[in-house]
Amino acid sequence: MDELYSPLNALRSGRWFKLICGASFQHLPAVRNLALVYTLAGADCIDVAADKAVIVAVQEALAVAQSLTELAAQRGFHRKGQPWLMVSLNDGEDPHFRKAEFDATQCPSDCPRPCEAICPAQAIAFSPEKPIESGVIDERCYGCGRCLPVCPSQLIFARSFVSTPSAIAATLNPLNIDAIEIHTHAGNFEDFTRLWREISPLRDRLKLLAISCPDHPQLIPYLQSLYDFIAPLPHPLVWQTDGRPMSGDIGKGTTRAAVKLAQKVLAAKLPGHVQLAGGTNEYTVTKLKTQGLLQLARRESLPFNLSPFPKHPPDVLRATESYHDPSSVSGVAYGSYARSLLSPLLNQLETRNAENPISTRPQLEKHPDLLWQAVAIAHSLVSQLKPVQVNL
């Protein structure tokens, strides 16, 4: 039965849910706890930085989640199997691969510090006693860029990083990962091909390749050229339509760009699956349903005798089908919004941990009250894409 709920089946049936931890987010306790919670809540994929320590932290979280499967089921969270572990790479400069930076000793003493207040990752801190230690906490920063325009003195800048293709390949080769996502831009064909040649020996070990790209007048020809170059593939391909790259916005209207871009890519009929990202939030699934772009919603609206699976009753159909409709979206990835939902509870966890005289890294499973609250919150988002599952 686990195969019915596998990430591959979710992708084919329009129920794919991906958690984006952040391509440059390296705060290990947060990444580990986010991965643990969203795994128990039913996520199909966990997307993280191509950093060995981060990958190991997520693998540890997956093992803990596996040990909690029975407890989760008792609480109504019927997690089947494990999500795929994906790492994000870039073929050039990209807003997902950057950190904020500034010299806090240059900050005016009377500055109201709007950067500290606006940072969603709590990655900016000031210490009056040790100003040299103030500034950006590097491992916490995931490059959203919100602090850049609010600095009254314009002291904050973005530090981008691009790893060489050979270094990326050497990092990934010994690690047990399931999927790779390449962030690219229209016009980056030479850089993309250079990266692909280095990592292509890994492709037979992968279960999925994703390509993420923002909108551009030449987007469709560019994506077609990428497909022509990498085809054939031994695994599924996902086009991630990055509507508002690293916007950090979670307001109701921010999902429109991702939906619009998904419509554009779907209309091009490129081989592969289409998955939204960039500005996705609690309104995204509703918007997809309204636009008739969500495969699951489209199928549920059909009269039973028009269903592509007429031999099964409707409740079993939801649990067993794996039909891929190429004219609709296969899933949604959530980054800032998914993380922000859990921020209050993760902050409580850090407070408790700081009060412990022999504290180590804060591990959510050691605080069951916070853990199951967090899973319930995460599940409220994941379940928008997951139909009611039945035991056969």
C-alpha positions in Angstrom: 0.0 0.0 0.0 2.9 2.4 0.6 3.3 2.7 -3.2 -0.1 4.3 -3.4 1.1 7.2 -1.3 4.6 7.5 -2.7 6.1 10.8 -3.9 5.9 9.6 -7.5 2.2 8.8 -7.2 1.6 12.2 -5.7 3.4 13.9 -8.6 1.4 12.0 -11.2 -1.9 12.6 -9.5 -1.6 16.3 -8.8 -1.0 15.9 -5.0 2.7 16.8 -4.8 3.7 18.9 -1.9 7.3 20.2 -1.5 8.8 21.9 1.4 11.5 24.4 0.5 13.9 24.9 3.4 16.1 27.3 1.5 18.9 26.9 -1.0 21.2 29.0 1.3 19.6 28.3 4.7 22.0 26.4 6.9 20.6 26.8 10.4 20.8 23.1 11.2 18.3 22.9 14.1 15.6 24.8 12.1 16.2 22.7 8.9 16.1 19.5 10.9 12.9 20.4 12.8 11.1 21.7 9.7 11.9 18.5 7.8 10.7 16.4 10.7 7.4 18.2 11.1 6.5 18.3 7.4 7.5 14.7 6.9 5.1 13.7 9.6 2.5 16.0 8.0 2.8 14.2 4.6 5.2 16.2 2.5 6.5 14.4 -0.7 9.8 16.3 -1.0 12.2 18.2 1.2 14.3 20.7 -0.7 17.5 21.9 1.0 20.9 23.5 0.4 23.6 21.4 -1.2 25.5 21.4 2.0 26.7 18.1 3.6 25.8 19.2 7.2 22.3 20.2 6.1 21.7 17.0 4.2 22.8 14.9 7.1 20.5 16.9 9.4 17.5 16.2 7.2 18.4 12.5 6.9 18.5 12.4 10.7 15.0 14.0 10.8 13.7 11.5 8.3 14.9 8.7 10.5 13.2 10.2 13.5 10.0 10.7 11.6 10.1 7.0 10.6 10.3 6.0 14.3 7.3 8.2 15.0 5.1 6.8 12.3 2.9 4.7 14.6 2.4 7.6 17.0 1.5 9.9 14.1 -1.1 7.4 12.8 -2.7 7.3 16.3 -3.1 11.1 16.0 -4.6 10.9 12.6 -1.5 11.7 10.6 -1.2 8.7 8.3 2.3 9.2 6.8 3.1 6.5 4.3 6.8 6.1 3.3 9.4 8.9 3.2 9.6 12.1 1.2 12.3 12.5 -1.4 15.4 14.5 -0.3 16.2 17.2 -2.9 19.2 19.6 -3.1 19.1 22.9 -4.9 22.0 24.0 -7.2 22.5 27.1 -9.3 24.2 27.6 -12.7 25.0 31.3 -12.0 24.0 34.2 -9.8 20.6 33.7 -8.4 18.6 35.3 -5.5 18.2 31.9 -3.9 21.9 31.7 -3.4 22.9 34.7 -1.4 23.4 36.1 2.1 22.9 39.5 3.6 25.9 41.2 5.0 26.9 44.4 6.7 29.4 45.8 9.2 27.5 46.6 12.4 30.2 48.8 13.7 29.3 51.3 11.0 25.6 51.5 12.1 24.6 54.8 13.6 23.9 54.5 17.4 20.5 56.0 17.0 19.4 53.7 14.1 16.0 52.1 14.9 17.3 48.9 13.3 14.4 48.1 10.9 16.5 45.3 9.5 16.3 43.4 12.8 12.6 43.8 13.0 11.8 42.8 9.4 14.1 39.7 9.2 11.8 36.6 9.1 14.6 34.2 10.0 15.8 36.2 13.0 19.2 36.3 11.3 20.1 39.8 12.4 21.2 40.6 16.0 22.9 43.4 17.8 25.0 43.2 20.9 25.8 46.5 22.5 28.5 44.9 24.6 30.2 43.3 21.6 29.4 45.3 18.5 32.0 43.4 16.5 29.8 40.3 16.9 26.7 42.1 15.8 25.2 41.8 12.3 24.0 38.9 10.2 24.0 35.4 11.6 25.2 33.7 8.5 23.7 30.2 8.9 20.2 31.7 9.7 20.1 34.0 6.6 18.4 32.5 3.6 18.7 35.5 1.3 15.2 36.8 1.2 16.5 40.4 0.8 13.9 42.1 2.9 16.6 43.9 4.9 18.3 45.5 1.9 15.8 48.3 1.1 14.9 49.1 4.7 18.4 50.1 6.0 18.3 53.9 6.5 22.0 54.1 5.9 22.1 51.6 3.0 24.8 49.6 4.7 23.4 46.1 3.9 24.4 44.3 0.7 23.8 40.8 -0.7 26.7 38.4 -1.0 26.0 35.9 -3.8 27.7 32.6 -4.2 28.1 30.3 -7.2 29.9 27.0 -6.7 31.9 25.6 -9.5 30.3 22.6 -11.2 33.1 20.3 -10.4 32.9 21.2 -6.7 29.2 20.6 -6.7 29.6 17.2 -8.2 32.3 16.3 -5.7 30.0 17.3 -2.8 27.0 15.4 -4.0 28.6 12.2 -5.3 29.0 10.5 -1.9 25.7 11.7 -0.5 22.4 9.7 -0.6 20.0 12.2 -2.2 16.9 11.5 -4.2 16.5 14.6 -6.4 18.3 17.6 -7.8 16.8 21.0 -8.6 18.7 23.4 -10.9 18.0 27.1 -10.6 18.6 28.8 -13.9 17.5 31.9 -16.0 16.7 32.4 -19.6 20.0 33.1 -21.4 22.1 30.8 -19.1 22.3 27.9 -21.5 26.1 27.7 -21.5 26.3 27.8 -17.7 23.5 25.2 -17.5 25.2 22.8 -19.8 28.5 23.2 -18.0 26.8 22.3 -14.7 24.8 19.5 -16.2 27.9 17.8 -17.7 29.4 17.6 -14.2 26.3 16.3 -12.4 24.8 14.1 -15.2 26.8 11.0 -14.0 24.5 11.1 -10.9 21.2 11.0 -12.9 20.8 7.3 -12.9 20.8 7.4 -9.1 18.1 10.1 -8.9 14.4 9.7 -8.8 13.6 13.2 -10.0 15.1 16.3 -11.7 13.6 19.7 -11.3 14.4 22.9 -13.2 13.4 26.2 -11.6 13.2 29.3 -13.7 11.5 32.7 -13.3 9.4 34.3 -16.1 11.1 35.9 -19.1 10.0 36.8 -22.7 12.2 33.9 -23.9 11.3 31.5 -21.2 9.6 28.8 -23.3 12.2 28.6 -26.0 14.8 28.5 -23.3 13.1 25.6 -21.4 12.7 23.7 -24.6 16.4 24.1 -25.4 17.2 22.7 -21.9 14.9 19.7 -22.4 16.4 19.0 -25.8 19.8 19.0 -24.2 19.1 16.8 -21.2 16.7 14.3 -22.8 16.2 11.4 -22.5 15.9 11.2 -18.7 15.6 8.0 -16.7 13.2 9.7 -14.2 10.5 12.4 -14.1 11.2 16.0 -14.8 9.6 18.9 -13.0 9.4 22.5 -14.2 9.2 24.8 -11.2 7.5 28.0 -12.1 9.1 30.5 -9.8 6.5 33.3 -9.9 8.1 35.6 -7.3 11.6 34.4 -6.7 12.7 35.0 -3.1 9.9 37.5 -2.5 9.4 36.5 1.1 5.8 37.7 0.6 2.9 35.7 1.9 0.0 38.0 1.3 -3.1 36.8 -0.6 -2.2 38.3 -3.9 1.4 37.1 -4.1 0.4 33.7 -5.5 -0.9 35.2 -8.7 2.5 35.4 -10.4 3.2 31.7 -9.8 -0.2 30.7 -11.1 0.1 32.9 -14.2 3.6 31.5 -14.9 2.3 27.9 -14.5 -0.4 28.6 -17.0 2.2 29.8 -19.5 4.4 26.7 -19.1 1.4 24.4 -19.2 0.2 26.0 -22.5 3.6 25.3 -24.0 3.1 21.6 -23.5 6.7 20.9 -22.5 7.4 17.3 -21.5 7.3 17.0 -17.8 5.4 18.1 -14.7 4.6 21.7 -13.7 4.9 22.7 -10.0 4.4 26.1 -8.5 6.8 28.1 -6.3 7.6 31.7 -5.5 4.9 33.5 -3.5 2.9 30.4 -2.7 0.7 30.5 0.4 -2.5 29.4 1.9 -4.5 30.8 -1.1 -2.5 29.0 -3.8 -4.5 25.8 -3.9 -7.8 27.7 -3.9 -6.6 29.9 -6.8 -5.6 26.8 -8.7 -9.0 25.2 -8.2 -10.7 28.4 -9.3 -8.6 28.5 -12.5 -9.3 24.8 -13.2 -5.5 24.1 -13.0 -5.4 21.5 -10.2 -5.7 18.0 -11.5 -7.3 16.6 -8.3 -9.9 19.3 -8.2 -10.8 18.8 -11.8 -11.3 15.1 -11.3 -13.4 15.5 -8.2 -15.8 17.8 -10.2 -16.4 15.2 -12.8 -19.6 13.1 -12.7 -18.7 9.6 -11.6 -19.4 8.1 -15.0 -17.0 10.5 -16.6 -14.1 9.6 -14.3 -11.0 8.2 -16.1 -11.2 5.4 -13.4 -14.8 4.2 -13.6 -14.1 0.8 -12.0 -13.4 2.3 -8.6 -15.7 4.1 -6.1 -14.9 7.8 -5.6 -13.2 7.4 -2.2 -10.9 4.6 -3.4 -10.2 6.6 -6.6 -8.7 9.4 -4.6 -6.3 7.0 -2.9 -5.3 4.9 -5.8 -5.2 6.8 -9.0 -1.9 7.8 -10.6 -3.1 9.4 -13.8 -1.2 12.4 -15.0 -3.1 15.2 -16.7 -0.6 17.2 -18.7 -2.9 20.2 -18.8 -2.9 20.7 -15.1 -0.5 21.4 -12.2 1.2 18.5 -10.5 1.9 20.2 -7.2 3.0 23.1 -5.2 6.2 24.0 -3.3 6.1 26.2 -0.2 9.0 28.1 1.3 8.6 31.2 3.4 4.9 30.6 4.1 5.5 27.0 5.3 8.4 28.1 7.5 6.4 31.1 8.9 3.6 28.8 10.0 5.9 27.1 12.4 8.1 30.0 13.5 6.2 30.6 16.8 6.5 27.0 17.9 10.2 26.8 16.9 10.9 30.0 18.8 9.2 28.4 21.9 11.5 25.4 21.4 14.6 27.5 21.3 13.5 29.3 24.4 13.0 26.1 26.3 16.4 24.8 25.0 18.2 28.0 26.2 16.7 27.5 29.7 18.2 24.0 29.9 21.5 24.1 31.7 22.8 21.2 29.6 21.1 22.2 26.4 22.2 20.8 23.1 20.6 21.4 19.7 16.9 21.9 20.1 15.2 18.7 19.0 11.4 18.9 18.6 10.7 15.3 19.2 11.9 15.8 22.8 9.0 18.1 23.3 5.9 16.1 22.2 3.5 19.0 23.0 5.2 21.3 20.6 5.9 18.6 18.1 2.3 17.5 17.6 1.0 21.1 17.6 3.5 21.8 14.8 2.5 18.7 12.8 -1.2 19.7 13.0 -0.3 23.2 11.7 1.8 21.8 8.9 -0.9 19.2 8.0 -3.4 22.0 7.6 -1.3 23.2 4.7 -0.3 19.8 3.3 -3.9 18.5 3.4 -5.0 21.1 0.9 -3.2 19.0 -1.7 -3.9 15.6 -0.2 -7.4 14.0 -0.5 -8.9 11.9 2.2 -7.0 8.6 2.1 -8.7 5.2 2.7 -7.3 1.9 3.9 -7.8 -0.8 1.2 
